[in-house]
Amino acid sequence: MQISVDTDRCVGAGQCVLSAPAVFDQDDSGIVMVLAEPSDDAAKEAARLAGSICPSQAITVTG
């Protein structure tokens, strides 16, 4: 699995952190950052969900 984020597109909605807190966090400006690649199936599914619900489509999850 590969996760990439486009910080220029991020609007700081925080849906990624709510859906996958082990994978995503926000910096002091509210911009998404990847904490770690998901290691188990539940975290991978949460990362995929976060990518699909991101309102600005700033998260891309492949694999």
N, C-alpha and C positions, 0 to 999 in steps of 0.2 A: 504494500500500500504506500502510495506517495500522496502527501498533502502539500499543497502550495497555497499561499495567500497573497492577494494583491492588496497591499496596505493602502494604496491610493484609492481603491474602490470602497474600502471599509467605511461604514457610516457609524460604527460603534453601537449597534443595536444590542449586542451581547447575547443573541440567541445561540451562538456557538458555545459560549461558556455555560449557558444554562443546560444545553443538551449534551455537551461532552466536556465537563470540567477537568477531566484528567488529560485531555488533549489540548484544549485551548484556554487562553487567558487573554486579558486586555491590558495594554500598557497604561500609563498614567493619562494618556489622551483618549483612552477608550478604544484604541485600535487593536485588532486581533493579532495574536501571536501564537505560534505553535509551541506548546510545552514539550511534547514528546510524541513520537510515533506510537499509535495504539498497538498494544502487544497481545491483546486477547480479542475474541470475537465480539464481545459486548462493546468494547471500546471502539473497535473498527466500525460496528454498526452505528454507534453514536456519532462518530466522525462523519460517516456518510450522511446521516440525518442532518448534522450541522451544516454540511455543504449544501444540501438540498433546500434548507429553510433560510439560508442567509439572504436577507432582503436585498443586498447589493451584489450578490453573487461573487463575493470576494474570495470565497474558499473553493478550491478545486480538489476533489478527492478522486484518485484513480487507483485501480487495482483492488 
